[in-house]
Amino acid sequence: MIKFLDLQKVNLSHQQEIEDAILQTFRSGWYLLGDKVKTFEKQLSAYCNVPHAIGVANGLDALRLIFRAYIELGIMKEGDEVLVPANTYIASILAITDNRLVPVLIEPDIKTYNIDVTRLEEKISSKTKAIFLVHLYGSIVFSDEIKTLAERYNLKIVEDNAQAIGAVWKNKKSGSLGDAAGFSFYPGKNLGALGDAGAVCCKEETLAECIRALANYGSQKKYVNQYQGYNSRLDEIQAAVLSVKFKYLDKENSRRKEIADRYLTEIINPEIILPQHKIEENSHVYHLFVVRTENRDHLQKYLEENGIQTLIHYPIPPHHQVAYAHLKELQLPITEKIHNEVLSLPISPVMNDNEVTKIIETLNSYSS
């Protein structure tokens, strides 16, 4: 069976360095808010070329903390609106509603699966305070048009960069394009920890200070609480592991792109709809390689019978989740079509060429 993602193999490729880093951290006797976290934060801020990086517990917290900080700083308030793609993982929506802000769901571009930029301006109201960009599947969604729109209406640009670390737009890394960005280092991500982990990158010092305090019980000084905060801290062991794996991120992203290039050029079955995106250097890091077909479940079963594991990202759109029952009447046909048809193929830096060939040949032999 070709696994969708062989995490054991991914991490074992760095086994000795990871074990050494964990052992060193264990022996240090310091497990929170120490040198390992500071080192990783410096790595991340330098990599993204932003002044501030704050390690937090997970990707959802990273996003929640950004919006909470904007509220604490008086830039947003309860009831304000955030434009967000309808086609996204539910964490993007949770980060908004957890802060009692209102998500305004925008249909995606059917070709790229990312937010349809042409639909943004018509949804802006007097309550709109931010454009929330999700770089879905690893593909950057950004443009001069988005930047101009944000400036015209005085909107913040927040990036959900959980899936696109390392992607580039006009020589700028994802995570540096807007005002603030949330990162996830969930084990399956392109840069994955050995458990939950996340970070925020931002440009403004006041925002960074607020986020750092909110993540630490609302405290900048021990036992002095400025805010009603959270406990959301990146621990030293995860930071140590991430610092090791950071060294290999660009190389592993390059391998993902090599595999994606083969898929894009060698999968020729007309029943398989391949992803389309702007051809810009390094604009896609292929956290996921997502195809579409009208009979998705049949294709998935066929691939499984032929020894190929696939996953569905994501089977139920946010507005059809029980948690958001009040949104179920929204008419979002493009989003719903995508969620009914998408299938994610195996793509990882530890896949070999023979595995890629088998996947391509099996897809080309498929018939519904």
Secondary structure, DSSP 8 states (H G I E B T S, - for coil): -B-S--HHHHHHTTHHHHHHHHHHHHHHT--BSSHHHHHHHHHHHHHHT-SEEEEES-HHHHHHHHHHHHHHTTS--TT-EEEEESSS-HHHHHHHHTTT-EEEEE-B-TTT-SB-GGGSGGG--TTEEEEEEE-GGGB----HHHHHHHHHTT-EEEEE-TT-TT-EETTEETTSSSSEEEEE--TTSSS--SS--EEEEES-HHHHHHHHHHHBTTEEETTEESS---B---BHHHHHHHHHHHTTHHHHHHHHHHHHHHHHHH---TTSB-------TT-B--S-EEEE-TTHHHHHHHHHHTTB--B-S-SS-GGGSGGGGGGTT---HHHHHHHHHEEEE---TT--HHHHHHHHHHHHT---
